[in-house]
Amino acid sequence: MAKINVQQTEISVINYNNLDYISLTDMATAKSNDSRAADVIKNWLRNRYTIEFLGVWEMIHNPQFKVVEFDHFTSEIICLCG
């Protein structure tokens, strides 16, 4: 596992199938601390813009992505999250 240094913070990088993935947990830990990292990630995943980004990413990269079902899901989530 490789590491990169971003603003004096060490972030893990994993290579899988010739693609690099960075550790969200390492970034969240740097933002607050170990005990709050999970909360940072949970809040980010509930964010309306994160959900919309994930939907666009799926539309681009997943030919079997069900846009209509995602739109229904998104409207329910946005009502819950505000």
C-alpha positions, 0 to 999 in steps of 0.5 A: 500500500502506497502513501501520499502526503497531503497538507502534512497528512499521510493518506493511504493509496490502494491499487486495485485492477490498475486503478488507485483508490485513496482512503476517505477514512484517512482524510476524515481522520485528518479533518477531525480525529479517529473517533469522529472520522466515521461521523464525517464520512456519514455526514458526507454521504448524506449530503445532497450534492454527494448523492447527486455526484454519485448518481452522475458518476453511475450514469457515466460509468454504469450502463445498467444504472437505473436512472428512474429508480435513482431519481425516486430514491434521490427525491426521498433522500433529499426530503429526509436530509433537507 
